[in-house]
Amino acid sequence: MWSNEILWIILMLVNFSLITLAYKLFGKTGLYVWIGIAGVLANIQVIKTVELFGLVATLGNVIYGTSFLATDILSEIYGPKDAKRGVWIGFFFLVASMVIMQICLKFTPDSSDFAQSSLETIFGIFPRIVMASLTAYLISQFHDIWAYHLWKKIFPSRALIFVRNNLSTMVSQAIDSVVFCSIAFLGVFDMAVWWDILLTTYILKWIVAAVDTPFIYLAVRISEIKGE
């Protein structure tokens, strides 16, 4: 049986490969769709806590981290206007999924139903998770876009994409982790677990931000082949 650590690495590589494939197949539209998918899935996955590298962590940090990769690709190739459009698309997906699922939970289940309790477990906490995510998402994503272009002005060479990608994303991920964990989990877990989740979440997001660097270069190469 594979360990959580091995599965996490596999999950990370699969996510990065899929977002690159989405861009190759569908271009800018593929990145927009991915941002929406990532936001919804991250808010479901984050409910599950696991042990990674000896620390308590939530799932969701990998696929959520790919939304930063998507906006960085949009920033690099198309500019801040398109990157901000991607952020607002992700915001819409999150709000829409929350509204729809809250209505679905209000339906009285039939006696043959077996899913209601599971849906309540997942989506009962969903409004708080989404509120935390929306707040953290908007603050951190717009900071990421701003910071990316600030660093791009200082380090304009495409050879230095890794500098602006990592400097903007790693700070933005710190902002995101603090805001999200404060709104979503304060009072839900005891403080020891809360600190573990916060620190582990940021550490794992930091790793995700570092590992995604080759994939932004790959996306830029794909854009060059396409002539974009």
N, C-alpha and C positions, 0 to 999 in steps of 0.2 A: 504494500500500500504506500502510495506516494505521500511525502510529508507536506504540510501546509506551505513550507518555504519553496519546495519544488513546484507545487501547483501555482503559487503566487508568481514565480518567475515565468512559468508557461502562460499564465493568464496575461501577464504584462506583454510578452512577445506577441501573443495572439491579438491583443487589442491594438498594438502598434502596427502590426501587419495588416489588420483589417482597415484601420483608418487610412493607411497608405493605399490599399487597394480601392477603397471608396473614392479617394482622390483621383487615382489613375483611371478608374472606370467612369466616374461621373463629374470629375472636375470640382469646381467650387460648390456646386449643388451637393455633391457627396459629402463635403465637409460640413455644410449646413445641416444636412440630415443627421450626420454623425453627432454633432453637438447636441441636437435634440434627443437622440437615443441615449447618449451618454448621461445627460442630466436625469432622465427618468430612471434608467437602470441603476445609476449611482445611488439614488435616493431609496431604492429598494434594497440594494446590496448593503448599504451602510447600517441597516438594522441588525445584520448578522455580525457578531463578534467572534474573533478567532485568536489563537495564539500564533504569533509570528516572531521568530528569532527571540523567543523567551519573553515577549511582551504582549499585552492585550491590544488588539487592533480591530478596527471595523473593516469589512470589505467595502468596496466602492471607491477607494482612493485611486485604484489603477484606472478604471474607466473614466472617473471624473478628471483625473490628470490628463487624459487624452483630449479633453475639451480645451485645455490650455495649449496643447500641441496644435490643435485645429486652428485656434485663433492666431497662434504664432505663424502658422503656414499662411493663413489669410493675410496677416500683417506683412509678412515678408514678400509675398508674391503680388498681392492685390492692393494692399494699403489699409490704413486704419478704418476707413469707411466700411469696407467689406468685413473687416474683423468685428466691428461693432454690430453690424447687421447679424453676424453669427451669434453674438451674445444675446441679442434680443430674440432671435429664433429659439435659442435654448431656454430663455425665460418664458416664452409663450408655451413651449412644450411642457415645462414644469407646472405652470398654472393650469393648463388644460387637463393634464393627467390628474392633478389633485381634485379639480372640480368634478370631473367625470367619475372618478372612483368614489368620492364621497356620496354622490347620488346613487351609485350602484350599491353601496353598503346599506342604504335606506330601504331597499327592496326586502320584503318579507320572504325568506327562503322557503321553498317547498320542503315537505318532509323527506324527500329523496335527496335533498342537497347535502353535500359533504364539505363544501368549500367555504361556507360563510365564516366560520370561526378562524380559519386560516387567513382569509382576506381581512378580517378585523384585526388580527394580530399584525399583519403587514401594514395595512393602510389605516388602521386606527391611530397609529402614531404619525402617520404620513403628513397630516397638516403641520405639525410642529417641525418635522424633519424638512418639509418643503419650505416652510417659513425661514428656517435656519439656512437652508440651502440657497434660497432666493436672495436673502440678504448678503450672505457670504459670496455667492456667485457674482452678483452685480458689482460689489465693491472690489473683489479680487480680480475679476476679469477686466474691468475697465482700468484698474491699476496696471494690469499686465500689458494691455494694449498701449497705454501711455508710456510705461517704462520701456517696452520693446522699442518704440520709436525714438525715445530719448537715447537709448544705447545705440540704436542704429545710426543716429546722427553723429555720435562719438566714434563708433566703430562701423563705418559704412561698408567695408569690404565684405563680400559674400563668404570669403574664407573665414570671417570672424562671426558667422551666424551663431556659432556655439556660445559666444560671449553674451550677445544680447538675448539669446534664447534662455540661457541658464540664469543670468542675472535678473531678468524680468520675472521669469516663472518661479524661481525659488523664493523670492520675496513675496510674490503674490500668493503662493501656496501657504506661506506662514500667516499672512493676513487671513486667508480663507479658513485655515485650521482653527485659529483663535476665535473668529466670529462664529463659525459653524458649531464648534464644540460648546461654546458658551450658551448659544440659543437652544441647541438640540439636546444637550446631555446634562447640563447643570440641574441637579435635583433628581435626575433619572438614575444615575449611578452614584455610588459614594465617591468622595473626592480622590481617593487613591486610584480607583479605576478610571475616573475622569481624566486625571493627569496622565495615566498610562495611555489612554485613548488619544489625548491631545498630542503628546510627544511622539507616540508611535505613528499616528496619522501623518504628522509633519515629516518625520524621518522617512516614512515610506513614500510620501509625495515627493520628497527631495530626491530619493533614488529614482522614482519614475521620471522626474524632470531631467535628471542626468542621463538616464538611459534613452530618453526619446530623441536625443540630439542627432544620432545618425539618420533618424527617420525624417527630420525636417530637411536635412541635406538631400535625402532621397526624393522628397516631395519637390524640392527646388529643381532637381535634375529632371524629374518627370515634367515639370512645367516648361523647362527649356526644350525638351524633346517635342512637347506639344506646341511650342512657339508662343507660350503665354507670357 
